[in-house]
Amino acid sequence: MAVVAVELLSIAIRRAAKLAGAGPTVIRDVREGMRVIAILIAISAILSFTKLASEFTALTISGIAGLALSLALQTTLSNVIAGILMINDGVIRLGDRIEYGGSLKGEVVRVALRNAWVRTSDGNIAVISNSNLSAGPLVNYTATERLKKKYAIG
């Protein structure tokens, strides 16, 4: 049942990402991340129903695995959640001219779930994690019309 819920959530997130104009790499990242979650749920279910392991052992193993996984993926999950929110809100898209942190200016050339790539005026690529980008300060010079239409701003 939980695996079906994870798959439905994956489909919903991928559709939202497509509607927001996300590239194929973002869609692939969502699908792969949700597959990992589904596999972990399946392994946990198998362990909990196995006759070889008692309930206490299965709960202990799944608890320790969950804690280790959440600590290991804390930064990655933070970036993924920030990426999903930024894509869904339409804050940043390919081709947008942005300024980040008051010093980095350039054009967005890639938006993924974990980071965004910005090409600066001198041709260099700056890779900014989505959690840092969403925390700002971020100025998007080219999204004014798009955001006016979406949110009916003045």
N, C-alpha and C positions, 0 to 999 in steps of 0.2 A: 504494500500500500504506500509506504513512504517513498519507494523508488518511483512509483507512478507520479506522486506529488512532485518529486524532484524533476522528473521529465517534463511535466506540465509547466513548472516554474521556468525551466530552461527554454521551452518554446516561447513563453511569454516574454522573457528577457531578450531573446534573439529577435523576436518581432519588433519590440520596442527599439532595439539597437538599429534594425534595418530602417524603421520609420525615421529615426533620428539621423540617418545618413552615415551610419558606421560602416567601416570597410569590412571585407571578408575576414581579415585577421581578428577583428573584435568578435565577430560571430563565432569563429573557430575557437577562440579563447573561452568564450562562454560555454560552448558545447563541451569542451575538454574539462573545464572546471566542474561543471555539473556532473559529468561522468565520474570524476574522482569522488565526488560526494555520494553518488549513487552506489559506487563500489564499496565505499566505507560503510554505508548503511547496510548493504547486503552482507558484508563480512561480519558486522556486528550482529545482525539477525541470525546468521548461521552459527556464530559462537554462542548466542543465547539459547538456541534450540538444540545444540549438540548434547548428546547424552554423556559424552566423555568429560565435559566440564560442568561443574556445578554452577548454580546461579551466581553464587558469590564470585567465583573465578571469572565468569563471563562478564559480570558487572565491573569487576576490578580491572580486567584487561581492557574493556571498552572505555572505561573512565580514564585510565592512564593514557591510552591511545588518543582519546579525544583531547585531553589536556596537552599532550605533546604536540599534536597536530595543530591545535589552536595557537599555541605559543610559537610554533615554527612558521605558521602562515599568517601571523598577526599583521605584519606590514603588507604582505601581498593582498590579503583580504581587504585591508583598509584602502589600498590603491584600487582594487577592483570595484569596491562599493562606490568610491569617489568617481571612478570612471563611468559606471552605470548611471549615477546621478547626473553627472555633467552631460553625458550623451542624451539622456532622457530630457533634461531641461533645455537642451540646445544652447548651452553656454559657449561651447567651442565646437567648431567643425573644420574640416579641411579647407584650406585657403584663407581662413580668418587671419587678420593682422592683429597681433596681440602684443601687450606689454606685461611682463611678469616681474614682480618685485621691484619695480621702478627702474631697473637697469637693463633687463633683457627684452629686446624688441625683435619681432620677426613674424614670419608667416608659418602657420601650422601646416605641416606636411604629412603628419601621421597622427592619428588618434587611436589608441589601443586601450584595452581595459586597465593596464598597469601604468602606462605613461603616455606622454604626448611628445612629439618631436617638433621642434621649432627651428626653422632655417633663419638665421640672423642675416643682417644686411651684408655682412662680409662673407657669406656663403657657408658658415659653419653650422652644424646641427647641435642644438641643445636638447637634451633629453630630460624632461621634467616629470617626476612622479605625479600621478593624478591626485594623491592626497595633498601634496604640497601645492599643486596648481589650484585645487579647489579652496585651499585655505587662504590663497591670495597673498598679496593684492594682485588682482588680475584685471587688466583693462582690455576689452575686446573692441577694436575700432571698427570692424566691419559687420558686426552682428546687430547693429541698431535696428535696421528695418525688419529683420527676421524676428527679433524679440518684440518689436512693436506690434507686429501682426499676431504673434502667439499670445501675448499677454495684454493686448489692447492698451498699450502705454501711449499716452499723449500723442 
